[in-house]
């Protein structure tokens, strides 16, 4: 059965399939013919007994403790390696390599050349390569590229390797799609917030790591602190990537270990109820359908705005703080609470969005908060006011990227089109 052609209803977040099911359940006379016609009978939520409900809760808790920590750690390490150039610059990389401000910007921006080029393949190949192989290999390979940066002798080497890091980090974009195979739509935003907020938490950790390296390892074995930042963070990603290949579960219908027969049955049922089709393949015609769908362009524009804000904020935060008159060590430390508050806010907003099953209102509110933060930076007032602006940017743009993914996955049915 192919559910790829399903669309969404303009009246809210519910997919058309869900709207039709509601209508069918309230109109018994149309039930049999409509479900057969639309192929929705396999995707209706089952009427569970109290024992089955308890079993499903236990199963959901189990995957919360197996899948989510792995995905969250992958995103944490990706964010570390994505933003370490800013910390390395504050730690002295720009001076040793005689970087201008423009060249440093190139090193940061070139990451997105590789990231954008491979983002679509990274999303659609997760079914072909399998999530354990794709996500694990991606982490190991971007970690290797980060490790090599420790031997860079000029800014061009850093910039070139950043393209490679971006290309392999793009392959973790299959993770949100992978989660839609395991979680129902109304469970996605909170779970997505947990692992996507790792970007903010990693920013805090990067500041702590960079500060610790600057104060304890500067000049150790003849290496300046900024080279140690790349070496340590890169090796960690390589090691964890190899572990992921062996411990991350595959899609529900293909998982082979770690789950009982009853749990596998629950996983497959939940996946079907989330409008997934077991063993589905890519359907090339759906690429055209996605391009023709106005929602695709709406989500793209929305995500482009929030992603630009999020990227500029996370990549340049230590540099922005330093430019406001603080020392290098102060900038590293002061970035920590900014990232931490953004991460906590993201989880809280996503939870409320799931709780009330609303996306648009929360997204609009986050957009206003983000815009206020950037205005505070642009007016270039007292440095305390600019520092407050960095908090608002993180508190707004971080939840936006999470809610956008959840909204998209709620409103689009079919693996290829998602």
C-alpha positions in Angstrom: 0.0 0.0 0.0 1.3 3.5 -0.9 0.3 6.4 1.3 2.7 8.8 -0.3 0.0 10.9 -2.0 -1.7 12.0 1.3 -1.9 15.7 2.0 -2.9 17.9 4.9 -6.0 19.8 5.8 -5.8 23.6 5.8 -7.8 23.8 9.0 -5.0 22.9 11.4 -2.1 20.6 12.2 -3.9 17.3 11.5 -3.1 15.5 8.3 -6.0 14.9 5.9 -5.8 11.2 6.8 -6.5 12.1 10.5 -9.4 14.4 9.5 -10.9 11.7 7.3 -10.6 9.1 10.1 -12.5 11.5 12.5 -15.2 11.9 9.9 -15.4 8.2 9.3 -15.7 7.4 13.0 -18.6 9.8 13.3 -20.3 8.6 10.1 -20.7 4.8 10.4 -22.4 4.5 7.0 -19.4 5.9 5.2 -16.9 3.9 7.3 -16.4 0.8 5.2 -16.3 2.4 1.8 -14.2 5.4 2.8 -11.5 3.5 4.6 -11.2 1.0 1.8 -11.1 3.8 -0.8 -8.4 5.8 1.0 -6.4 2.9 2.4 -6.7 4.4 5.9 -7.8 1.3 7.7 -4.2 0.2 8.4 -3.5 3.6 10.0 -6.4 4.0 12.4 -5.5 4.0 16.0 -6.3 0.7 17.6 -8.8 0.4 20.5 -6.4 -0.8 23.3 -7.2 -2.7 26.5 -5.9 -1.2 29.7 -3.1 -3.8 29.7 -2.1 -2.9 26.1 -2.1 0.8 27.1 0.3 0.0 29.9 2.5 -2.1 27.6 2.6 0.8 25.1 3.6 3.2 27.8 6.4 0.9 28.9 7.5 0.5 25.3 7.6 4.3 24.8 9.6 4.8 28.0 12.0 2.1 26.7 12.7 3.8 23.4 12.9 7.1 25.3 15.9 5.7 27.1 17.4 3.9 24.2 16.9 5.9 21.0 16.7 9.4 22.4 20.0 9.4 24.3 21.8 8.1 21.2 20.3 10.7 18.8 20.8 13.4 21.4 24.5 12.6 21.8 24.9 12.6 18.0 23.4 16.1 17.8 25.5 17.2 20.8 28.7 16.1 19.2 27.6 17.6 15.8 27.0 20.9 17.5 30.4 20.8 19.3 32.3 20.2 16.0 30.1 22.7 14.1 30.7 25.6 16.5 34.3 24.9 17.6 35.8 27.3 15.1 34.4 30.2 17.1 35.9 28.9 20.3 39.2 28.1 18.5 39.4 31.6 17.2 38.9 33.1 20.7 41.6 30.7 21.9 44.1 32.1 19.4 43.6 30.4 16.1 43.0 33.6 14.2 46.2 35.1 15.5 48.5 32.1 14.8 47.1 31.7 11.3 47.0 35.4 10.7 43.3 35.3 9.9 41.3 38.4 9.0 37.7 38.8 10.1 36.6 38.0 6.6 38.7 34.8 6.5 37.3 33.7 9.9 33.8 34.3 8.5 34.6 32.1 5.5 35.8 29.3 7.8 32.5 29.4 9.6 30.3 29.9 6.6 31.9 27.2 4.4 30.5 24.6 6.7 27.1 25.3 5.1 28.3 24.7 1.6 28.7 21.0 2.4 25.7 21.0 4.7 23.3 22.3 2.1 24.7 20.2 -0.7 24.1 16.9 1.2 21.1 17.8 3.3 18.5 16.2 0.9 20.5 13.0 0.4 21.0 12.9 4.1 17.3 12.9 4.7 16.2 10.4 2.0 18.9 7.9 2.3 18.2 7.0 5.9 15.9 4.2 4.6 18.5 2.9 2.2 21.6 3.0 4.3 19.7 2.4 7.6 19.8 4.8 10.5 22.6 3.0 12.5 25.0 3.0 9.5 24.2 6.4 8.2 24.3 8.3 11.5 27.2 6.3 12.9 29.4 6.7 9.8 28.5 10.4 9.6 29.7 11.1 13.1 32.9 9.1 12.6 33.7 10.9 9.4 33.0 14.5 10.5 35.0 13.7 13.6 37.9 12.6 11.5 37.8 15.8 9.5 37.7 17.9 12.7 40.7 16.0 14.1 42.7 16.8 11.0 42.1 20.5 11.5 44.6 20.3 14.4 47.4 20.2 11.8 46.1 23.2 9.7 48.8 25.8 8.8 46.5 28.3 7.1 42.9 29.4 7.0 42.3 27.7 3.6 42.8 24.3 5.2 40.4 25.1 7.9 37.8 26.3 5.4 38.2 23.3 3.2 37.8 20.8 6.1 34.8 22.8 7.3 33.1 21.9 3.9 33.8 18.2 4.6 32.4 18.5 8.2 29.3 20.1 6.9 28.8 17.5 4.3 28.9 14.6 6.8 26.9 16.5 9.4 24.1 16.9 6.8 23.6 13.1 7.0 22.2 13.4 10.5 19.2 15.2 9.0 17.8 11.8 8.6 17.4 11.6 12.4 14.1 13.5 12.6 12.6 11.4 9.8 13.9 8.3 11.6 12.1 9.3 14.8 8.8 9.6 12.9 9.0 5.8 12.4 9.1 5.3 16.2 6.9 8.1 17.6 3.4 9.4 16.9 2.9 12.9 15.6 1.9 14.4 19.0 5.0 12.9 20.7 7.5 14.4 18.3 8.0 18.0 19.4 9.0 17.2 22.9 11.4 14.4 21.8 12.7 16.6 19.0 13.4 19.3 21.5 15.4 17.0 23.7 17.9 16.1 21.0 17.8 19.4 18.9 18.4 21.4 22.1 21.7 19.6 22.3 22.9 22.4 19.9 22.5 24.9 22.8 23.8 22.5 25.5 26.8 21.8 23.3 27.4 25.5 23.1 27.7 25.6 26.9 29.9 22.6 26.9 32.1 24.0 24.2 32.6 27.1 26.3 33.6 25.0 29.3 35.8 22.7 27.2 37.5 25.7 25.5 38.0 27.4 28.8 39.5 24.3 30.4 41.8 23.7 27.5 43.0 27.3 27.4 43.8 27.3 31.1 45.3 23.8 31.4 46.7 22.6 28.0 48.0 25.7 26.3 51.4 24.8 24.9 51.2 21.1 26.1 53.4 19.0 23.8 54.1 22.0 21.8 50.5 22.5 20.7 48.5 25.7 21.3 45.1 25.5 23.0 43.1 25.9 19.8 44.6 22.8 18.2 43.7 20.7 21.3 40.1 21.8 20.9 39.9 20.3 17.4 41.8 17.2 18.4 39.8 16.3 21.6 36.4 17.0 20.1 37.1 15.3 16.8 38.4 12.0 18.5 35.3 11.8 20.7 33.0 12.0 17.6 34.9 9.3 15.8 34.7 6.9 18.8 31.0 7.5 19.4 30.1 7.2 15.7 31.6 3.7 15.7 29.5 2.8 18.7 26.3 4.1 17.1 26.6 1.6 14.2 26.2 -1.3 16.6 23.7 0.0 19.2 21.1 2.2 17.4 18.0 0.3 16.5 16.9 0.1 12.9 13.4 0.9 11.6 10.6 -0.9 13.6 9.9 -3.6 11.0 13.7 -4.4 10.6 14.9 -4.2 14.2 16.6 -7.4 15.2 17.8 -7.1 18.7 17.0 -5.4 22.0 13.2 -5.8 21.7 10.8 -8.6 22.5 8.3 -9.9 19.9 5.5 -8.0 21.8 7.6 -4.8 21.7 8.3 -5.2 17.9 4.5 -5.6 17.3 3.8 -2.5 19.3 6.5 -0.6 17.4 5.1 -1.6 14.0 1.5 -0.8 15.1 2.6 2.7 16.4 4.5 3.3 13.2 1.5 2.5 11.1 -0.7 4.7 13.3 1.8 7.5 12.5 1.0 7.0 8.8 4.1 5.1 7.9 4.2 2.0 5.7 6.6 -0.8 6.6 9.4 -1.6 4.1 8.4 1.5 2.1 10.7 2.6 -0.7 11.5 6.0 -2.2 9.0 7.1 -4.9 10.6 9.4 -7.4 7.3 11.0 -8.4 6.9 12.3 -4.9 9.8 14.6 -5.3 7.8 16.4 -8.0 4.7 16.4 -5.7 6.8 17.9 -2.9 8.1 20.7 -5.2 4.6 21.5 -6.4 3.2 21.6 -2.9 3.0 25.2 -1.5 3.6 23.9 2.0 7.1 22.9 0.9 8.0 26.4 0.1 6.3 27.8 3.2 8.3 25.4 5.4 11.5 26.2 3.5 11.1 29.9 3.9 10.2 29.6 7.6 13.1 27.2 8.3 15.5 29.3 6.3 14.8 32.4 8.5 15.1 30.5 11.8 18.1 28.5 10.6 20.0 31.6 9.6 19.3 33.2 12.9 20.3 30.0 14.8 23.5 29.5 12.8 24.7 33.1 13.2 23.9 33.1 16.9 25.5 29.7 17.7 28.6 30.1 15.5 29.5 33.7 16.5 28.3 33.9 20.1 31.8 33.8 21.7 33.1 36.3 19.2 30.0 38.6 19.6 30.5 38.6 23.4 34.3 39.3 23.0 33.6 42.2 20.7 31.5 43.8 23.4 34.7 44.4 25.4 35.1 41.2 27.4 38.3 39.1 27.5 38.7 35.8 25.7 38.2 33.7 28.9 35.2 35.9 29.9 33.6 35.4 26.5 34.0 31.6 26.8 32.4 31.5 30.2 29.7 34.1 29.5 28.5 32.0 26.5 27.6 29.1 28.7 24.4 30.5 30.4 23.2 31.8 27.1 23.3 28.4 25.5 21.9 26.7 28.6 18.9 29.0 28.8 18.2 28.5 25.1 18.2 24.7 25.6 15.8 24.7 28.6 13.5 27.1 26.8 13.4 24.9 23.7 12.3 21.9 25.8 9.7 23.9 27.7 8.2 25.4 24.5 8.1 22.1 22.7 6.4 20.4 25.6 3.7 23.1 25.7 3.3 22.8 22.0 2.7 19.0 22.3 0.5 19.5 25.3 -1.8 21.9 23.5 -1.2 20.4 20.1 -0.5 23.8 18.6 2.4 24.9 16.4 1.7 28.1 14.6 1.0 30.3 17.7 4.2 29.1 19.4 6.2 29.7 16.3 5.0 33.2 15.9 5.8 34.0 19.5 9.3 32.6 19.2 9.8 34.7 16.1 9.0 37.9 18.0 11.4 37.0 20.7 14.1 36.3 18.2 13.6 39.6 16.4 13.7 41.5 19.7 17.1 40.0 20.5 18.6 40.9 17.1 17.3 44.5 17.5 19.1 44.8 20.9 22.3 43.7 19.2 21.9 46.0 16.2 21.2 49.2 18.2 24.6 48.6 19.9 23.7 50.0 23.2 25.3 49.2 26.6 27.1 45.9 26.5 24.8 44.5 29.2 21.9 45.1 26.8 23.7 43.4 23.9 24.4 40.5 26.2 20.7 40.3 27.1 19.9 40.3 23.3 22.0 37.1 22.9 19.7 35.3 25.4 16.6 36.4 23.5 17.9 35.2 20.2 18.6 31.8 21.6 15.3 31.5 23.4 13.4 32.3 20.2 15.4 30.7 17.4 16.2 27.4 19.1 12.5 26.4 19.7 11.6 27.6 16.2 13.8 25.1 14.5 12.3 22.3 16.6 8.7 23.2 16.1 9.1 23.6 12.4 10.3 20.0 12.0 7.4 18.8 14.2 4.9 20.8 12.3 6.2 19.5 8.9 6.1 15.9 10.1 2.6 16.4 11.5 1.2 17.8 8.2 2.9 15.7 5.6 2.3 12.0 5.1 4.5 9.6 3.2 8.2 8.8 3.6 9.5 10.3 0.4 7.6 13.6 0.7 8.6 14.0 4.3 
